[in-house]
Amino acid sequence: MVQQAYGEIKLEQAGTIRPTHRQAAVRNTESAPVRWALTGIALLFLGLFLFLPLLLVFIEAFRNGIATYIAALRNDETFSAICLTLLVVAVAVPINAVFGIAAAWLIAKHDFRGKSILTTLIDLPFTVSPVIAGLLFILLFGANGWLGPWLAERDLKVVFAVPGIVIATMFVTFPFVARELVPLMQVQGDEEEQAALLLGANGWQTFRRITLPNIKWALVYGLILCTARAVGEFGAVSVVSGHIRGQTNTMTLQVEILFNEYNFVGAFAAASLLSAFALVTLLVKNIIERFSPEFVKK
Amino acid sequence: MARKRKRVMPGFGLTFGCCVLYLGLIVLIPISTIFASSAGMTWENFWATITSRRVMAAYKLSFMASFLAALVNVVFGFIVTWALVRYRFPGRKLIDAMVDLPFALPTAVAGICLATIYARTGWLGGLLEPLGIKVAYNQAGIVIALIFIGLPFVVRTVQPVLEDLGQDVEDAAACLGASRWQTFRRIILPELTPALLAGFALAFARGLGEYGSVIFIAGNIPMKSEIAPLLIITKLEEYNTPGATAIAVVMLAASFIMLFAINTIQRWSSRHMER
């Protein structure tokens, strides 16, 4: 919801024409000292809060040289944490993508009762604190949880094991794809699909040949945000993981453990991989925003 | 968007079934368990848990720190947005893109970075220490972490509104003899107020539930620098699931109220924009 709200404002703006600042700037702007001061404050603030932490990650990671850095990443526990994070992403993101496409098709192309309720419910995970998200699955699958005894009888482990981590991540990243696709598909309407159906295409052909090409950039965008969140999720995963070394530690949990053990090079080496991934996310996001004007995001 | 003929589009049953099933399994059933579990507690127990001194201190801290951080973000976020939209300077596009970093960077990474920077031996902690300012392992550290987390909410909420704000009214005000400050206070600020409020509410709501970036820098001293989400984890580690549930129910209620408030502000602001 948090992010939906901010998306909506953007979308409402998308239709209007941008003023040309350059032309107005000549006649009506602040005096030069004020301009310099405001720009200075903005840059200083961002420098302190955004650039300094990012710089620190890489400096700390390479503090003792490249060889130590590589050795830190080749540590068995760190390596298995990387694998677990990749596994979680590989399961959670595709499932959420399928759901997101289905939800967008349902909400944008059909009218039914309770549509607005469904839209609100999809955004619900955004309002839940990650720690509480983890707690939900402890209450559901934990030893004293609702399904706990049933799972214990069958010798199935969900919480404090990999399935719990995957499910908690699915919960947290649930709305990302849907919320990028729904507004776009609503704006696009369904005339093209109607035409395809009239010409004899079946539902699947219509989706694959008409809808999918229309939404592909928004889909990639949603997938990227979903993946970034799945990789970086910490609170929810921390509650359900059980912190078994080499088995149920994702990368972010491994960073926490190494940091708390004063193994700063190890912690920042793992953190540098996560930061590099975050930077790639931002890069791809900006490329999509710049080069796909049909995907009105900004 | 209006459907003139119903059910022309195929796939209603399939997508409806998928959505409801998946939504139910992953979101609705889990969320309902928390309310069902708390209903299983006696009212006295529930009340005693959430009003115990340690829990009250954590709620108060989470609330105050989020509020302060959101306030700082509204002020500085606004200046950042203003500079990004109205001024031209080298590296502007890069900086604009970097504003989303807190969305993309894992919170745990942000947490260890901020803790290292503001620790006594860190880059900024070392500078602030002689001045008697202690940021890391203190309440101030929590506010710093929440400022980092909340910044993009304010910038990205205000930015599109500021971009679309017609400068003709500003020109008119200037022609009629208003000073730049008067124009800002009387013309620009009222137009941006709904967006600023929405940004504040989003940053505040995010701050209430934030965990990863805070715990490394907070020091987590009970009664002093222990946030509510951390207390949930502490209770769980003590195998006190009912206690954790009680704290979580109050937080969930608070975030639902925030959600309602944000929606109201948003509706108000879109009406405001249409005028």
Interface residues (C-beta under 8 A of the other chain):
Chain A: M1 V2 A5 Y6 E8 I9 K10 E12 Q13 T16 R18 P19 H21 A24 A25 R27 N28 T29 E30 S31 V34 R35 L38 T39 I41 A42 L43 F45 L46 L48 F49 L50 F51 L52 P53 L54 L56 V57 E60 I95 V98 F99 A102 A103 W105 L106 A108 K109 H110 D111 F112 L118 L121 I122 L124 P125 T127 V128 S129 P130 V131 I132 A133 L135 L136 F137 I138 L139 L140 G142 N144 G145 W146 I167 M170 F171 F174 Q186 G189 D190 E193 Q194 L197 N202 G203 T206 F207 L225 A228 V231 G232 E233 F234 G235 S238 V239 M251 T252 L253 V255 E256 F259 F264 A267 F268 A271 L274 S275 A278 L279 T281 L282 L283 K285 N286 K298
Chain B: M1 R3 K6 R7 V8 M9 P10 G11 F12 L14 T15 F16 C18 C19 Y22 L23 I26 V27 L28 I29 P30 I31 T33 I34 S37 F76 I79 V80 W82 A83 L84 V85 R86 Y87 F89 I95 A97 M98 V99 D100 L101 P102 F103 A104 L105 P106 T107 A108 V109 A110 I112 C113 L114 A115 T116 I117 W123 L124 I147 F148 L151 F153 R156 T157 P160 V161 E163 D164 L165 G166 Q167 E170 D171 A174 R180 T183 A195 A198 G199 L202 A205 R206 L208 G209 E210 Y211 G212 F216 P229 L230 I232 I233 L236 T241 A244 T245 A248 M251 L252 S255 F256 M258 L259 I262 N263 Q266 S269 S270 M273
